[in-house]
Amino acid sequence: MSAIGSAANVAWGFEVGNTSLITLATVSVGMLDGAITVRVPRTVAVLRADQYAAPIDSTVTSRDAYVSFTMKEVLGANLAAAWDTGAYTSSSVTVASTEAGQVALVIATKGPDECTCTVTMTKAVSIGEGTWTIPFAAGQTIAAEFQAVGDVSNSGRLFAVVHS
């Protein structure tokens, strides 16, 4: 396998281009394959008073943010990212019981009309299964999911999505 977007990757069924790139901790790790799924589950506690049958107030007691996506260029760096194994070095990825920890996740996409959408998690941890699909007759893919960690230096921000 060659570098991200390399013409040499065409033999493996990958498309050449840079319209949708995924960056983890300033390293480009792969091209996006399909959609980005963003989930923001939250728990709401409702306040009721004895004299009211309906809720009279509420507060959010917890909020999380998750981003999942599939990468089409399965290179060592994106395997290491999806499996939370730390840095990719020396052409090998080893899955061990240690974690990479928090990384910065940036997904930059460009639509056919040249508009862009950038998803940024300044602090994220790799979670989920990190499913690697090896069909051999077509392009390999790896599915990854990241959970946002609150950035206390930025008012607890979990993630941002910017369209331009």
C-alpha positions in Angstrom: 0.0 0.0 0.0 1.2 3.5 -0.8 0.5 6.9 0.7 -3.0 8.4 1.1 -4.4 9.2 -2.4 -1.5 7.6 -4.3 -2.2 6.3 -7.8 -0.5 3.0 -6.7 -3.6 2.3 -4.5 -5.8 2.0 -7.6 -4.6 -1.6 -7.9 -6.3 -2.3 -4.6 -9.6 -0.8 -5.7 -9.2 2.7 -4.2 -10.1 5.9 -5.9 -7.4 8.5 -6.3 -8.3 12.0 -5.0 -8.4 14.1 -1.9 -12.0 15.2 -1.7 -12.7 13.5 1.7 -9.8 13.0 4.1 -9.7 11.9 7.7 -7.0 13.3 9.9 -6.1 12.0 13.4 -3.5 13.9 15.4 -2.3 15.8 12.3 -1.8 12.6 10.3 -4.0 11.8 7.3 -5.2 8.3 7.8 -7.6 7.6 5.0 -10.2 8.6 2.6 -13.9 8.5 3.5 -16.0 5.8 2.1 -19.7 6.8 2.2 -21.4 8.7 5.0 -20.4 10.2 8.3 -22.8 9.3 11.1 -22.9 11.7 14.1 -24.9 10.7 17.2 -25.6 12.9 20.2 -27.4 10.9 22.8 -28.4 12.7 26.0 -30.3 11.9 29.2 -32.9 14.4 30.3 -34.3 14.5 33.9 -37.8 15.9 34.1 -39.0 17.9 37.1 -42.5 17.3 38.2 -44.4 18.8 41.1 -47.2 17.2 43.1 -49.9 19.5 41.8 -48.9 19.1 38.1 -49.6 16.1 36.0 -47.2 17.2 33.4 -43.5 18.0 33.5 -42.8 21.6 34.5 -39.1 21.8 33.9 -36.2 19.6 32.7 -32.4 19.5 32.6 -29.9 17.5 30.6 -28.0 15.3 33.0 -25.6 13.8 30.4 -24.6 14.4 26.8 -22.3 12.4 24.6 -21.1 12.7 21.0 -20.1 10.0 18.6 -18.8 10.0 15.1 -18.6 6.8 13.0 -17.4 6.4 9.4 -15.8 4.0 7.0 -12.3 4.6 5.5 -11.6 3.1 2.1 -7.7 3.2 2.0 -6.7 0.7 4.6 -3.2 1.8 5.6 -1.4 1.2 8.8 -2.2 4.5 10.3 -5.9 4.1 9.9 -5.8 0.6 11.3 -4.0 1.8 14.3 -6.5 4.6 14.7 -9.6 2.4 14.4 -8.2 -0.2 16.8 -6.9 2.4 19.3 -3.4 0.9 19.3 -1.3 4.0 19.2 1.1 5.0 16.5 1.7 3.1 13.3 5.4 2.3 12.8 7.7 0.0 10.8 4.9 -1.3 8.5 3.2 -3.2 11.3 0.1 -2.7 13.5 0.0 -4.6 16.7 -3.2 -4.8 18.8 -2.3 -4.8 22.5 -4.0 -4.0 25.8 -2.7 -0.4 25.8 -4.6 2.5 24.3 -3.6 5.4 22.1 -5.6 7.8 24.3 -7.1 11.0 23.2 -6.5 12.2 19.6 -7.8 15.1 17.5 -10.2 13.9 14.8 -10.9 16.0 11.7 -13.0 14.8 8.8 -13.0 17.1 5.8 -15.4 16.4 3.0 -16.0 18.2 -0.3 -19.2 17.7 -2.2 -19.7 17.8 -6.0 -20.8 21.4 -5.8 -17.4 22.3 -4.1 -19.0 23.0 -0.7 -17.2 21.5 2.3 -18.2 20.0 5.6 -15.7 19.6 8.3 -16.3 17.6 11.5 -13.8 18.3 14.3 -13.4 16.6 17.6 -10.5 18.2 19.4 -10.4 15.4 21.9 -11.7 11.9 20.9 -11.1 8.3 21.8 -11.5 5.4 19.4 -14.3 3.1 20.5 -16.4 0.4 18.8 -15.3 -2.6 16.9 -13.0 -1.2 14.2 -14.3 -3.7 11.6 -11.8 -4.4 8.8 -13.3 -5.8 5.6 -10.9 -7.6 3.2 -12.8 -8.6 0.0 -9.6 -8.8 -2.1 -11.6 -8.4 -5.3 -12.5 -4.9 -4.4 -11.3 -2.1 -2.2 -10.7 -2.9 1.5 -12.4 -0.8 4.1 -12.3 -0.2 7.8 -15.1 1.1 9.9 -14.2 3.3 12.9 -16.1 5.1 15.7 -14.9 7.8 18.0 -16.4 9.3 21.1 -15.8 12.9 22.0 -14.1 13.9 25.2 -15.2 17.2 26.7 -12.5 19.9 26.0 -12.5 21.7 29.3 -10.2 24.5 27.9 -13.0 25.2 25.4 -16.1 25.4 27.6 -16.5 21.6 27.5 -17.1 21.5 23.7 -17.5 18.0 22.4 -17.4 18.6 18.6 -18.1 21.1 15.8 -19.5 20.7 12.3 -18.7 23.5 9.9 -20.3 23.9 6.4 -18.8 26.3 3.9 
